[in-house]
Structures are given as structure tokens and as C-alpha cells.
């Protein structure tokens, strides 16, 4: 029997999902198939509307090897598991003569823990948490959430938090879930045979396609103990997010609340001497944190060094003591012991990491607004440590023993793949070297006609934005643009404070156009309301630059208040920039400009989401037109028609608004 050709398979899959075959999708599928066949690595940029999920799923399924697909967002994971994979598998079955199995796999804390649910949380919190299930009709939001979780546990087949709608608070979920460190293990747990997390792992072991998230992929790479089943192909979708997600997983944190929680959990399990040693170390650490000023610690101050060594040594003593004592008077002792060990080990590991010191780590203090809850009650400060770069880790762990395909709508920054490649640990494309993985970059374009569908307008006449300065001229410009567009505006701001100030000002200036503000409602609800009413505007910060998909007339103007460079006092970004400069490179271009280019490419991508979309991306920062790095940033964005003519852009917006109103009638 001859194998069906890739075009045949792709045609069957596209027809099954009700899509339209596009040249870019065909080019992508061919490039992915070639990379998998050759065991090679591929970076593929595929613009919005290309249909990139089928562009990689079809060649992966056709090849027949086990594949892991890692995504950044819940929305794409759901689309893959609930829509694209079921339909594609059914469509390809007659041609491939097999029906590949697929499964979703996440970290353990994403699944309901039946032991926690039925046996309760080990009693250690100051807040006197839990007779909540005993109350017949709990009136608190927490009590209601917990009762709903108990009812849901009888209905759910997956125990996956993301399958619970509407969702519950993080605090409620923490009462019915465990981390991998807290888990008793299936063989020691009374509910091991029914465990949702174990069932998900078993399904993944049998599946040909495993859908997971960037965080679990990072844990699999960093922690050395494999979480994902052995696989021959790794596909990373939304790959522009990977470096920040891996950095997040590799970041350690210590807070006084976290340390005090470890003290309370350990106290009932160890001798008085060990408990007192940990208590004293915790008090010393807390005293220092009360005085901590935010910022990077290029060298660890002597007093902090002593406090961390005391914590590390006390934790080591407690860990040893917990391992050698058994106390049958403690109810559900194994769970209490596991929870205490997890807390103490977490504190030990971060204290030891900072104490040992590494030229590759960045350490800093961060201050938070005081919040409720045990973790933040004692101080609004945390001590954090993160890798200067994750590129070496990714090069070593990601690109060995498998073919890796990374895809996104934004991988070419400044016109080539090398910037993103470097952040992933790859050398320049085509560079030879024993320790450098070989890779190829392919841009399959977009089905959209960007120069005809969109305008990039730079408000060159405005004053350069000063940090935290009053930008009355920017607010005047924004008001006029929204009026010309008839609402229909997504406002992307470089900080939450800037978004709040703009929303407050414009609500009084143009009350006829409702302004929705991130944080005043859940993100999903805000986007739904924004899409439903063309007069409405939506203002917000980081998650809106990447997370909004509103095709049609409700989003015809995307405004960026200024170029989103990282804050000058961001400890990690400034440390990375300095390291590049010390190595003889251009730290600003390698770090700050690359960061801004990625966000601007993503932000501009919010405008055109369908072939009928028309509109304007307005950047209210003259530096995009006047600064030397402006051309690099513009080259990273879609190829819109470009202008700095404010009168022209108002006329265009008014015409787009009039056309939309006519279509709505």
C-alpha cells in the first residue's frame, strides 16, 4: 500500500475542521515534515490565519512517531484537544489506516487531589481553615467554592481545574490540590487507584500525541526527573512565550510568610531543638526582609548571607529529623509529613541556591502591596533568584535526542530569526559548530493583505514620553483617534498605572464611548463585552498585548501608548543587558529592543484577525519614527501601510467606521 501524500492528508484535515487550505499552511506542513524526517530543528513563523495547528499536526501524525505539543495558553490547549485533534484524527483515519490516541498532560497541582478533598488539609494555618465541609450552608465565597468542588469531584472524568466552569479562586483550589512534592505517591495513598493526576499520566504514556504547556516542558527539562513520556518530536506552539515561561519555572522565591509556614508545618513533627533552630532562623530572615529595599543585589550583603545560611542549615536539620521520626498521634501523619517536607525543602533549596552563589544567577529584593493571607501577612517583601539566561539550559535540554519545531506568528524580529534563536540557545542560522544545534528558519507569511487591510500610524508630532510624566498631548491624541474610530479601540499600555490614568481621563472626556479597564472584571468577561459592543473600548496592559482575539468591527483601532521597553529598574532585564555589554555586545538592542519588538509584533497582531478586518495600529510614541532602533521595531511588525500624517489617519478611521456602521445596519 502506498502512503497517502502530505497534500492529500492536509486537504482531508482542513476539510474536516471546516477550514480553507492556504499556501502558507501547505508550506509549513512541508517544512515540518522535512524537519521530522531529517531529525532536524525548525523555527517557523506563521501569521495569524495560516492555520498553523494543522500545519504541524498533520505531518506529525503522518510520521507516526510520538509527539509532544507544548503551548502557552489554555485557549490553544483546549482548541487542540477539543477541536483540532479529534477532527484531524477522524479525517486521517481512512488514509492512514490507524487512529492515533491523544492526551492532555499538566503539572500535578492542576488536578483535583481526592486525598485532600476527602481527608482535608493538614491543619497548620493560622487562619483556622477547615471545617468548611461540615457547615450545612456555608455563606462565604470560599465555603461555596469548596462545596462546589466536592460536587464536581463526583461528576468530572479528568479532575482538571480548567474543566471546571465557572472557575474557583486560587485559595479554594489550593485546598483540594497538591504539588508534586506534597503528593503521597499512588502506592501510599488511599485514593491512588482513582487519582486524576495518575490517570492523566497513564493516558499520556499510551498516547501518540501529548498536549502540554510550556511550564511542564520547562519542569521536564530543568528538574532532571522526566515528567513527559519519551518522545521523538517536540512541537512548541506560541514559541515566543517559551523563554519567559522557562525563566518563571527556574525562578526561586523566599518570603517571610512562606518561611513561617514551613516553621509551623515542621514544628509538630520534629524535636524541640530542631524546631527552635528553624524558628530562630525564620525570625532573623523576617527582620531583614522588613528593611529590604527593592532592587538587584549584585553581591549578597553579609547580614543576608548569614541569615540565609542559618535558614539553610536549620532546614537541613529539620529535613533530617522529619525523615527519622514517626508520630502516630498526628492524624493522617503521612500527608502532614509530606506537606511539611515540601515546605521546608522549598525554603532550603532557594536559601542554598542564593548562598552558594552563581555568576549565572540574578538575585533581587521585590516589594509587594500588602495583601491578605498568611504568605504576605508578615512583610510585603520577597527575595528572588532567577537565571541570567535560560539559553544554555534550553540548548542542552531541549535540542537533544529529538526533532524540535518552534512556531509562532512572531519569531522574526527585525527581519530575521537570529534574535529569537539566540534566546533559545541557538547560534546564527546555518552557523557551524560542534556544540551548536543546526536549525532552519522559515517564514510562511500570512493569508492577510496587511498593506491593504491596515495602517501603521506613528504620532511623530507628540513629545517623547518621559517616565511617569504627564502626557496630556498623548491623551488628547487618543481622544481624537477614538472619536474618529467611533469607539472600537483596544488600548495597549506600557503599565497598569498608565492604563488606569487614561481610562479615568477619557471616561470623563468622552462618556459616549464606554471604557472597559483590565482588572475591573475577569479578562474573559472584558473581552466578551468588548467584542459585543462596537462603541466600547478596552484598556489594559501586558496580557492584552498578546491575549485578545476579536475579529470584526469591534476592534478597528489598536493604540500603543509608548514603546514597551522593560522598566530601567527591572533587575533581571537590566542584569541581562549589562551582561551583554560586558561581553562586547549591544545590550540595549539584544535585550530591551528585542523585548519591545516582540510585544509590539504581538500587539499589532491584535488588529487583523480575519480577511475582512480593516483598521489602524496607532503608536503614540514619536521614537518609532525618529530613533535609530525604530526601523528594527517596525520590521518586527506586520507590513501595514505606514504614515505619520495625523489628518490622513483620522479620515481613514472615519471611513472605516462609516463602512462598519453601514454593514451593521
C-alpha positions in Angstrom: 0.0 0.0 0.0 1.4 3.4 -0.9 1.3 6.1 1.8 -1.0 9.0 1.1 0.8 12.2 0.2 1.1 15.1 2.6 -1.2 17.3 0.4 -3.9 14.6 0.5 -3.7 14.3 4.3 -3.7 18.1 4.7 -6.7 18.5 2.4 -8.7 15.9 4.4 -7.9 17.5 7.7 -8.7 21.1 6.6 -12.0 19.9 5.2 -12.8 18.1 8.4 -12.4 21.3 10.6 -14.3 23.4 8.1 -11.2 25.5 7.2 -9.7 26.8 4.0 -6.4 25.5 2.7 -3.9 28.2 2.4 -0.5 28.3 0.6 1.3 29.2 3.9 -0.2 26.2 5.7 0.9 23.9 2.9 4.5 25.4 3.0 4.5 25.0 6.8 3.3 21.4 6.7 6.1 20.5 4.1 8.8 22.2 6.2 7.6 20.4 9.4 7.5 17.1 7.6 11.0 17.6 6.3 12.4 18.6 9.7 10.8 15.5 11.3 12.1 13.2 8.6 15.6 14.6 9.0 15.6 14.8 12.8 16.3 18.5 12.4 15.2 21.7 14.2 12.9 24.3 12.6 11.7 27.8 13.5 8.6 28.6 11.5 6.8 31.9 11.6 3.2 31.6 10.5 1.0 34.7 10.6 -2.5 34.8 12.1 -5.0 32.9 10.0 -2.5 30.5 8.5 -4.0 27.5 10.3 -0.7 26.6 11.9 -2.0 23.9 14.3 -3.0 21.7 11.3 0.3 22.8 9.6 2.2 20.8 12.3 -0.4 18.2 13.4 -0.9 16.6 10.0 2.8 15.9 9.3 3.4 14.8 12.9 0.5 12.4 12.8 1.6 11.1 9.3 5.1 10.4 10.5 3.8 8.1 13.3 6.3 8.9 16.0 5.3 10.1 19.4 5.0 13.9 19.5 4.7 16.3 22.4 2.9 19.6 21.6 3.6 22.4 24.2 1.5 25.6 24.2 1.5 28.7 26.3 -2.2 29.4 26.6 -5.2 27.4 27.9 -7.2 28.6 24.9 -4.9 26.8 22.4 -4.7 23.7 24.5 -8.5 23.5 24.5 -8.6 24.1 20.8 -6.2 21.3 20.1 -7.7 18.7 22.4 -11.4 19.5 21.9 -11.5 20.6 18.2 -8.4 20.1 16.0 -7.1 16.7 17.2 -10.4 14.8 17.3 -11.4 16.0 13.8 -8.0 15.6 12.3 -7.6 12.1 13.7 -11.0 11.1 12.3 -10.3 12.7 8.9 -6.9 11.0 8.6 -8.0 7.6 9.9 -9.2 6.2 6.5 -6.0 7.4 4.8 -3.5 6.4 7.5 -5.4 3.2 8.5 -4.9 3.9 12.1 -6.4 6.2 14.7 -3.7 7.9 16.8 -4.5 8.4 20.5 -4.0 11.9 22.0 -4.0 13.1 25.6 -3.5 16.3 27.7 -0.9 16.4 30.5 -0.3 19.1 33.0 1.5 19.6 36.3 0.1 17.7 39.3 -1.3 20.8 41.0 -3.7 21.3 38.1 -5.6 18.2 39.1 -8.1 17.7 42.0 -6.5 15.6 44.7 -9.0 13.2 46.2 -6.9 12.7 49.3 -7.0 16.4 50.1 -10.7 16.6 49.2 -11.8 13.7 51.5 -9.2 13.9 54.3 -8.9 17.7 54.4 -5.9 20.0 54.5 -3.4 19.2 57.2 -4.2 21.7 60.0 -1.4 24.2 60.1 -2.6 27.6 59.0 -3.1 30.4 61.4 -6.4 31.2 59.9 -8.2 28.1 61.3 -9.2 26.9 57.9 -11.2 23.9 57.7 -14.4 22.6 59.0 -15.7 24.1 55.8 -17.4 21.0 54.5 -19.2 20.4 57.8 -21.1 23.7 57.5 -24.6 22.8 56.1 -24.9 26.1 54.1 -21.6 28.0 54.1 -22.2 31.6 53.2 -18.6 32.6 52.5 -17.3 32.5 48.9 -14.6 30.1 49.9 -17.1 27.7 51.5 -19.3 27.8 48.5 -16.4 27.2 46.2 -15.3 24.2 48.2 -18.8 22.6 48.3 -19.0 23.1 44.5 -15.6 21.4 44.2 -16.8 18.4 46.2 -19.9 18.1 44.0 -17.8 18.4 40.9 -15.5 15.7 42.0 -18.3 13.2 41.6 -19.0 14.3 38.0 -15.6 15.1 36.5 -13.7 12.5 34.5 -10.5 14.4 34.4 -10.2 16.4 37.7 -8.5 19.1 35.6 -9.1 22.6 37.1 -9.5 24.0 33.6 -12.6 21.8 33.0 -14.4 23.4 36.0 -16.6 26.3 34.8 -17.1 28.8 36.3 -13.7 28.5 38.0 -12.9 29.0 41.7 -10.3 31.1 43.5 -6.7 30.1 43.8 -7.2 29.9 47.6 -10.1 27.4 47.2 -8.2 25.3 44.6 -5.2 25.1 46.9 -7.3 23.3 49.5 -8.0 20.4 47.0 -4.8 20.1 45.1 -1.2 19.2 45.9 2.2 19.9 44.4 4.4 17.0 43.2 6.4 17.4 46.4 3.3 17.2 48.6 1.9 14.1 46.8 2.0 10.9 48.9 2.5 8.8 45.8 0.0 6.5 44.2 1.2 3.4 46.1 1.0 5.1 49.6 -2.3 7.0 49.0 -5.7 5.5 49.8 -7.0 7.2 46.7 -4.1 6.2 44.4 -6.2 4.0 42.2 -8.7 6.8 41.5 -6.1 9.6 41.2 -6.8 12.1 38.4 -3.2 13.1 38.0 -2.0 9.5 37.8 -4.8 8.7 35.3 -3.6 11.6 33.1 -0.1 10.3 33.2 -1.2 6.8 32.2 -3.2 8.2 29.3 -0.2 10.2 28.2 2.0 7.1 28.2 -0.4 5.4 25.8 -0.9 8.4 23.5 0.9 9.2 20.3 0.2 13.0 20.7 0.6 14.6 24.2 -0.6 18.2 24.6 1.0 20.0 27.5 2.1 23.5 28.5 5.4 25.4 28.4 5.7 25.2 32.2 5.6 21.4 32.3 8.0 21.3 29.4 10.3 23.5 31.5 10.0 21.3 34.6 10.7 18.3 32.5 13.9 20.0 31.2 15.1 21.6 34.4 14.4 19.0 37.2 16.1 16.0 35.6 13.3 13.7 36.6 11.3 13.1 33.4 7.7 14.2 33.7 6.8 13.7 30.0 6.9 10.3 28.3 9.8 9.6 25.9 9.1 11.2 22.5 10.8 11.7 19.2 9.2 15.1 18.1 8.6 18.2 20.2 6.4 21.0 18.8 6.4 24.3 20.7 3.5 26.5 19.7 3.3 30.1 20.8 7.1 29.8 21.0 7.6 33.5 21.5 6.5 32.8 25.1 8.8 29.9 25.8 11.8 31.8 27.3 9.7 33.8 29.8 7.8 30.6 30.9 11.0 28.7 31.4 12.5 31.6 33.3 9.5 31.7 35.5 9.9 28.0 36.3 13.6 28.4 37.0 12.9 31.4 39.4 13.1 30.8 43.2 11.4 33.0 45.8 11.6 33.4 49.6 9.0 35.3 51.6 8.7 35.6 55.4 5.2 34.1 55.1 6.5 31.1 53.2 9.3 30.6 55.8 6.9 30.9 58.7 4.5 28.4 57.1 7.4 25.9 56.9 8.1 26.5 60.6 4.5 25.8 61.6 4.3 22.7 59.5 7.5 21.2 60.8 7.0 22.1 64.5 4.7 19.2 65.2 7.0 16.6 63.6 10.5 17.3 64.9 12.2 17.6 68.3 12.1 20.9 70.1 15.8 21.8 69.4 15.3 21.4 65.6 12.0 23.4 65.7 13.6 26.2 67.7 16.6 26.4 65.4 14.3 26.9 62.4 12.1 29.3 64.3 15.1 31.5 65.2 16.4 31.4 61.6 13.0 32.4 60.3 12.8 35.4 62.7 16.2 36.6 61.7 15.2 36.4 58.0 12.0 38.2 58.7 13.7 41.1 60.5 16.0 41.6 57.4 13.1 41.5 55.0 11.2 44.3 56.9 14.1 46.6 56.0 14.6 45.3 52.4 14.6 47.9 49.6 13.6 46.8 46.1 16.4 46.2 43.6 19.2 43.9 42.5 21.8 42.5 44.9 25.0 42.3 42.9 26.6 41.0 46.0 24.8 39.3 48.9 25.1 41.6 51.9 26.9 40.0 54.9 23.8 40.1 57.2 21.6 38.5 54.5 24.3 35.8 53.8 24.3 34.9 57.5 20.5 34.8 57.7 20.3 32.5 54.6 23.0 30.2 55.9 21.1 29.9 59.2 17.9 29.1 57.3 19.6 26.6 55.0 21.3 24.8 58.0 18.1 24.8 60.1 16.1 23.4 57.2 18.7 20.7 56.6 18.4 19.7 60.3 14.6 19.6 60.1 14.5 17.6 56.9 16.8 15.0 58.5 14.6 15.0 61.7 11.3 14.6 59.8 12.8 11.6 57.9 13.7 9.8 61.1 10.6 10.5 63.3 7.2 8.9 63.3 4.3 10.3 65.4 1.2 8.2 65.3 -0.6 10.8 67.4 -0.6 13.1 64.4 -3.8 12.4 62.4 -3.1 11.4 58.7 0.6 11.6 59.5 1.9 10.8 56.1 0.1 13.7 54.5 1.2 16.1 57.3 4.8 14.8 56.9 4.8 15.2 53.1 3.4 18.8 53.3 5.9 19.8 55.9 8.8 18.3 53.9 7.7 20.1 50.8 7.6 23.4 52.6 10.9 23.0 54.3 12.7 21.7 51.2 11.4 24.6 49.1 12.9 27.1 51.6 16.1 25.1 51.9 16.6 24.9 48.1 16.2 28.7 47.5 18.4 29.6 50.5 21.1 27.2 49.4 21.0 28.4 45.8 21.5 32.1 46.8 24.1 31.2 49.5 26.1 29.1 47.0 26.0 32.0 44.6 26.4 31.7 40.8 27.6 34.2 38.2 24.7 33.0 36.1 22.0 33.9 38.7 20.4 37.3 39.4 19.2 38.0 43.0 17.0 40.8 44.0 14.5 42.1 46.5 11.0 42.9 45.4 8.3 44.7 47.4 4.6 44.0 47.0 1.5 45.8 48.1 0.5 44.2 51.4 -2.2 41.5 50.7 -4.2 39.3 52.9 -3.3 35.7 53.5 -0.5 34.0 55.5 2.1 34.2 52.8 2.1 38.0 52.8 1.0 38.9 56.3 4.4 39.3 57.8 6.0 41.5 55.1 5.4 42.9 51.7 8.9 41.8 50.5 10.3 38.8 48.8 13.8 37.7 47.9 14.0 36.3 44.4 16.6 34.5 42.3 16.5 33.8 38.6 18.9 32.7 35.9 20.6 35.5 33.9 19.7 33.5 30.8 18.0 30.2 30.0 19.6 29.9 26.6 22.3 27.4 27.7 19.7 25.3 29.6 17.5 25.2 26.5 20.3 24.4 24.2 21.4 21.5 26.4 18.0 20.1 27.4 15.6 21.0 24.6 17.5 20.3 21.4 19.0 16.9 22.1 17.7 13.5 21.1 14.6 14.7 19.3 13.4 16.9 16.4 12.1 20.3 17.7 9.7 22.6 15.8 9.0 26.0 17.2 6.2 28.1 15.7 4.5 31.4 16.4 3.2 34.4 14.5 6.1 36.4 15.8 9.5 34.7 15.6 11.3 37.1 13.2 12.3 40.2 15.0 13.9 43.0 13.0 13.6 40.9 9.8 15.4 37.6 10.9 15.1 34.7 13.3 18.5 35.2 14.9 17.4 37.2 17.9 14.8 34.6 19.0 17.2 31.8 18.1 19.9 33.3 20.4 17.4 33.5 23.3 16.7 29.7 22.8 20.4 28.8 22.9 20.8 28.5 19.1 23.7 30.1 17.2 23.1 32.2 14.0 21.1 30.3 11.3 23.4 28.0 9.4 26.4 28.5 11.7 28.7 25.5 12.1 29.9 24.3 15.5 30.0 21.1 17.4 28.0 22.4 20.3 25.5 24.4 18.3 22.3 22.6 17.2 21.7 23.1 13.5 18.4 24.7 12.6 16.5 26.4 9.8 14.1 29.4 9.9 11.1 29.5 7.5 8.5 32.4 7.2 5.4 31.1 5.5 3.8 34.5 5.5 0.2 35.4 6.3 -3.1 35.0 4.3 -3.9 38.6 5.1 -3.0 41.5 2.8 -1.6 43.7 5.5 -0.8 46.8 3.4 -4.4 46.9 2.2 -6.1 45.9 5.4 -4.2 48.0 8.0 -2.4 51.3 8.6 0.6 51.8 11.0 0.3 55.4 12.2 3.1 56.9 14.4 2.2 60.1 16.2 5.5 61.8 15.3 4.4 65.2 16.5 4.0 64.2 20.1 6.6 64.9 22.8 8.9 61.9 23.7 7.3 60.1 26.7 9.1 60.7 30.0 9.0 58.1 32.7 5.9 58.7 34.8 5.5 62.1 33.3 2.1 63.7 32.5 1.3 63.1 28.8 -1.6 65.4 28.1 -0.7 65.6 24.4 -0.9 61.8 24.2 -4.4 61.8 25.9 -5.6 64.5 23.5 -4.4 62.4 20.6 -6.0 59.2 22.0 -9.3 61.0 22.5 -9.4 62.3 18.9 -8.5 58.9 17.5 -11.2 57.1 19.5 -13.8 59.7 18.3 -12.7 59.2 14.7 -12.9 55.4 15.0 -16.4 55.6 16.7 -15.1 53.6 19.7 -13.8 50.2 18.6 -10.5 50.7 20.3 -8.1 48.3 22.1 -5.7 50.4 24.2 -2.4 48.7 25.0 -0.5 50.5 27.7 3.1 50.0 28.9 2.0 50.0 32.6 -1.2 49.4 34.6 -0.9 52.9 36.0 -0.9 54.4 32.5 -4.0 52.4 31.6 -5.8 53.5 34.7 -5.0 57.2 34.2 -6.1 57.1 30.6 -9.3 55.2 31.4 -10.2 57.7 34.2 -9.4 60.7 32.0 -11.3 59.5 28.8 -14.3 58.3 30.8 -14.9 62.0 31.7 -13.9 63.4 28.2 -15.9 61.0 26.0 -18.6 59.3 28.1 -20.5 58.2 25.0 -17.8 55.6 24.5 -17.7 53.1 27.4 -14.1 52.3 28.6 -13.5 48.9 30.0 -10.4 48.5 32.1 -8.3 45.4 32.8 -8.7 44.4 36.5 -12.3 45.6 36.9 -13.6 42.3 35.6 -12.2 38.9 34.6 -10.2 39.1 31.3 -12.6 36.7 29.6 -15.7 38.8 30.5 -13.9 42.0 29.5 -13.1 40.6 26.0 -16.6 39.3 25.6 -18.1 42.7 26.4 -15.6 44.5 24.2 -16.5 42.2 21.2 -20.2 42.6 21.8 -20.4 46.4 21.5 -18.6 48.4 18.8 -18.8 51.6 20.8 -16.8 50.1 23.6 -13.0 50.5 24.2 -10.8 48.1 26.2 -7.7 49.4 28.0 -5.1 47.3 29.7 -1.5 46.1 29.9 0.6 43.0 29.3 -2.0 40.2 28.9 -3.9 42.3 26.4 -0.9 42.8 24.1 -1.0 39.0 23.4 -4.3 37.6 24.6 -7.1 39.3 22.6 -8.7 37.7 19.5 -11.6 39.9 18.4 -12.1 39.8 14.6 -14.7 42.1 13.0 -15.7 45.7 13.6 -15.4 45.8 17.4 -11.6 46.2 17.1 -10.6 48.6 14.3 -8.1 50.7 16.3 -5.2 49.3 18.3 -3.3 52.0 20.3 0.0 51.6 22.0 0.8 54.5 24.4 4.5 54.0 24.1 7.2 51.6 23.0 7.1 48.8 25.7 10.7 48.8 26.8 11.3 47.0 30.1 11.5 49.2 33.1 15.0 50.5 33.7 14.8 49.2 37.3 13.8 45.7 36.2 16.5 43.7 38.0 16.5 40.7 35.6 16.3 42.7 32.3 19.0 45.2 33.4 21.3 42.4 34.6 20.9 40.7 31.2 21.6 43.9 29.4 24.7 44.6 31.4 26.0 41.1 30.8 25.7 41.5 27.0 27.5 44.8 27.2 30.3 43.3 29.3 30.7 40.6 26.6 31.1 43.3 24.0 27.6 43.3 22.6 24.8 45.8 22.3 22.9 45.2 25.5 20.1 47.6 24.6 19.4 46.0 21.2 19.8 42.4 22.5 17.6 42.8 25.5 15.4 46.0 25.7 14.7 46.4 21.9 14.1 42.7 21.4 11.7 42.7 24.4 9.8 45.7 22.9 9.9 44.3 19.3 8.2 41.0 20.5 5.5 42.9 22.3 4.8 45.3 19.5 4.7 42.5 17.0 2.2 40.7 19.2 0.2 43.9 19.9 0.0 44.9 16.3 -1.3 41.4 15.5 -4.5 42.1 17.5 -5.8 44.3 14.6 -6.2 41.9 11.7 -7.7 38.6 12.8 -9.8 37.8 9.6 -9.6 38.5 5.9 -12.4 41.2 6.2 -10.8 43.2 9.0 -9.7 46.8 8.4 -8.1 49.2 10.8 -5.3 51.2 12.3 -2.4 50.5 14.7 -1.5 53.8 16.3 1.7 54.2 18.2 1.7 57.3 20.3 5.4 57.4 20.7 7.4 59.5 18.2 10.6 57.5 18.8 9.2 54.8 16.5 9.6 57.3 13.7 12.7 59.2 14.9 15.0 56.9 16.8 17.6 54.6 15.1 16.1 51.5 16.6 12.7 52.4 15.1 13.3 50.6 11.8 14.1 47.4 13.8 10.9 47.6 15.7 8.8 48.4 12.6 10.4 45.4 10.7 9.1 43.2 13.5 5.5 44.2 13.0 3.1 43.3 10.2 3.7 45.1 6.9 1.0 47.7 7.3 0.8 50.8 5.2 2.9 53.4 7.1 2.1 57.0 7.8 2.8 59.8 10.3 0.0 62.1 8.8 -2.5 62.7 11.6 -5.2 64.1 9.3 -4.9 61.2 6.9 -5.3 58.7 9.7 -8.4 60.4 11.1 -10.0 60.4 7.6 -9.2 56.7 7.2 -10.6 55.8 10.7 -13.8 57.8 9.9 -14.2 55.9 6.6 -13.6 52.5 8.3 -16.2 53.4 11.0 -18.7 54.5 8.4 -18.3 51.3 6.4 -18.7 49.3 9.6 -21.9 51.1 10.6 -23.3 50.5 7.1 -22.5 46.8 7.4 -24.1 46.7 10.9 -27.5 48.1 9.6 
